[in-house]
Amino acid sequence: MEYPLDDATRSILDLFRMVSRVPRPSGGEQRIRARLMAWADEHELAWRRDQAGNLVIDVPASPGCRGASSVALQGHMDMVCEKLPHSGHDFAHDPIRPIIDGEWLVADGTTLGADNGIAIALALAVAQDSRLRHPELELLFTVNEESGLSGAAQLDDSLLRSSVLINLDSEDDRVITIGCAGGAGIVLTVPLPPTRPPAAAGAYRLSVGGLAGGHSGTDIGRGRASANPLVVRLLMHFSDAGSFRLTGISGGTAHNAIARDAVADFVINRPDFTARADGFTRLQHDIRRELRDQDSAAVIQCEALDRRPAAVGGHRDSLRALRLLNSLPHGVSALSPAGNGLVQTSSNFALVAGRDSAIEVVASLRSSVASELTALSERYASLAALSGAAMRHSAGYPAWQADPDSALLARARHVFRCVRGREPLVEVVHAGLECGLIGNRYPRMEMISIGPTIVNPHSPSERLHLPSVEHTWRFLSELLASYCSDCGSS
């Protein structure tokens, strides 16, 4: 049975479907930006953009609210493009088709893109609802959030006039977010020069799949496995044989997603493989037992291949590469000393792939403590030096420092109590939000982050909770209306 939608939620979902019809991978936001500019033109709203491609749509204040301070509503245009192995979805050309499943909105075998398409839908819904009372609004839609937050990093510091920003990229409707972790990206490249395989070697393929995956910030502390360290662990079982050679390895699809699938090809003399087969079976059993609570659907396979590859890595080079991969940190490094269970520092072994006679690794590091982020990065540098790998940094982003005494937070808490009848949870999250970068451009701007409940973002299991869309709409509407009066309710 479908969840009974009220008129506001139905309108928001119609706008979300409009957004979902337009492919919007990171770095490919030109089509969704064009659609939003056309939408603004259809509604006779002015728009402007900066050199980075960030877009602002201006919404005049409603009658009686023209003296109130301007407020910016902010979300990002791009989405994480993850799909199940059997899905034929082409994120560059195919629309996402949202499906209502009871109280949830889902997609068919792909990420839904509610992160952060629902922010766009909410902001447009505010703009087109003539019944709402709100101050002058600036709807800010940024580019390339999911692939390094570069849109926010390059935001023109003259693009906005507002002194208040409401980010709509949080994923729990009970929460007002006031801070987030900072992050850094690491890329390691370890050489794997090609050689001919041993004459008596057989070829094999190891695969790990069926994992839950998830967001490398919000889900990293939930005990979910990553396919990349698992496939390396399984490979290590065979690597002590002198005939072992690594052919190739690949896993993961995005720097900010926990890897759900990984595959590795290798060669080894058949007697050496047979001698290790029983131990490999026991290792599979042990791993499945370890994963039974969080990743019970995991699939681990090792199969013989019909053909040997023409080139493989040498034994010593293969072993050096594997030892580096096996040493990389993954998961939680430190919890917050506040004792609230919040992850303070973490590392995501996100991507691994063969690249031109080498293996390339991408890791995503997060911490709300800058010195811990630096220490974790230095650990990677040490591992790279010991293994002869090259290391470079990819784009990072600063933490968003919480301000628990801000006037905006006090206002938001009061409105939340009026609308929901209880206190909100006020949190700092381990995920990366654009607020830290926007705050660098606009240091006097007050900010909070809110949003409806999204489960399993950055994975094909992503779901949007429909009742929470209604809750978020009511909260956001009343919060904006509060700028038009002295009380927190219209």
Helices and strands as residue ranges (DSSP letters): H 7-20, H 30-42, E 47-49, E 55-59, E 71-76, E 99-101, E 104-106, H 114-128, E 137-142, H 150-153, E 164-167, E 175-180, E 182-191, E 194-195, E 201-209, E 214-215, G 220-222, H 227-236, E 245-251, E 257-258, E 262-269, H 270-291, E 299-304, E 312-313, H 315-327, E 331-335, E 343-354, E 358-367, H 370-387, E 390-397, H 407-420, E 425-429, H 435-441, E 446-449, E 454-455, E 463-465, H 466-481, G 482-484
